[in-house]
Amino acid sequence: MLTIAVTGATGAQGGATARALLAAGHRVRALTRRPGSPAAHALRGLGAEVCRADLDDRASLEAALAGADSLFAVTTPFGTSTEAETRQGMTLVDSAVAARIGHVVFTSAAHADRDTGIPHYESKRLVERHLRAAGLPWTVIAPAAFMDNYATGWTLDGLREGTFGWPMPAALPLTLIPAVDIGAFAALALQRREAFAGQRIDIASDERTPGEMAEILTTALGRPVAHQEVPLAQVRAWSTDLAAMFAYFTTHGLAVDVAGLRRDHPEVGWHTFADWAAGQDWDTLLGVSSRCPAG
């Protein structure tokens, strides 16, 4: 049994990782800025130890990491900035070094080790470099586009009107993954340190075009859904970062070896987009107002 610290434990990726590790019988130390939140209480109910920690407070990080065997590390620029993400990620790595953590699994983004020009990929790339230079056993998992974003934000707003608005052509494929599969793969890497140490792995569980996704959503929602290509200029007016991401998806693609991952790691229980869509409570989701675009 390992003691594993999980950052972002009340968020999508960290929460999925914490739940996967708890289900496997490990001790989970859930790090969060808000230990009194409903999500933190839910993790306590599952058996996690919840610790207050702030990525901008190194002392709180070192205290929360003390005695842990491994660390699941996640960072985000959303709500702060790419500069803050890089600073916080480096602080987290340095805190792991000080706490003598035996293995760090950092979740980045597929293709973030390339010259994408996407701001929130470049910030993660800098954290990856810092981690590799830190001298700790490390693994980088790099998820493709999040399926979960299709049940939030502007996409959900469009679905209420029967439209799957997405800033890509209808016939262009995109690799996808839900948070539950990210958590399952992260838990696998954390439990098999020797097999995964020193590896950087792009991960995805399916590949679909926006046109195919609209057809799948039609089935899942039980109502017609048509793809509508959102102009990049409209995205750029909201976020130059997200516009750069969708421009990269359109011009370069987001290739990930989905078949190889399914073959080599069947224990993850990979979900297709149809699996994910069928598992959402669309009646409830479509009845809730949403204003923010997907990130």
C-alpha positions, 0 to 999 in steps of 0.5 A: 500500500502506497501513500500518494499525494494528489494535487487538484484532488477536488478537480476533474483529473485529480479527483479521478486519480484520487478515486482510482487510487482509493479503489485500488486500496492505497492511502490518498492524501488529497491536497486542496486549497479548500479542505471544507468544500463539498468535493473535499468532504466527498473524498473524506467519505471515500477514505482520503486524508484531506490536506490544505495546500496552496501551489503558491505556498511552498511551506504548505506543500512541503508539509502536505507532501511529508512522508508521502511515497509518490505525487500526482501533480496537475497544474492549470493556467485557467483562473490565473495565467500561464506564467502562474501555472509554470511558477506553481508547477516548478514550486510543486516539483521543488517541494517534491524534491525537498520532501524526497518524493519517490515518484512524480506523475505529472499530467500535461497535454498531448503534444505539449513537448512539441513547438505548438505555440499554444500558451497553456501547452508551453507553460506545461512544457516548461514544468515538464523540463523542470521535472526532468531536471529535478533528479526525481523518478518521473512520469509525464502523462499527456491527455488529449482533448477532454470529453468532459468539456463537451458537457460544459460551457459553450458546447452545452449552451449550443446543445440546448439549441440542438447545435454542437458548436466546435471550432473545427471542420466536421470531417477532421478527427480529434483524439479524446479522453474523459477524466475517468480514464486520465485518473485510471492511467495515472493510478496505473503509472503510480502503482507501477513506478518501475515500468513507467518511470522516465516515460512521457506518454500521450494518452487518448481513448478515442478519435472522432470527427466533430461530425461523428460526435454530433451523431453520437450526441444525437443518440445520447440526448435523444434529440437532433444535434448538428455540428456547427463550426465556430469561427476561430475569430469568435474563439479568439475574441474570448481567448487567444490561448484557446484559439491557438489550440484549435488552430493547432488541432485544425492544422496539425492534428492531435495524433495519439496511438489510441489502438496501442494504448488500448492494446498495452493497457486494457486494465484502464478500461478505456471509454469511447466518446459514445461510452462517455456520452451515454453516461452523462445525465443530459436532462439535468445538464441541459436544464442548468444555465452555463456561461463559460466556454470549454477550456 
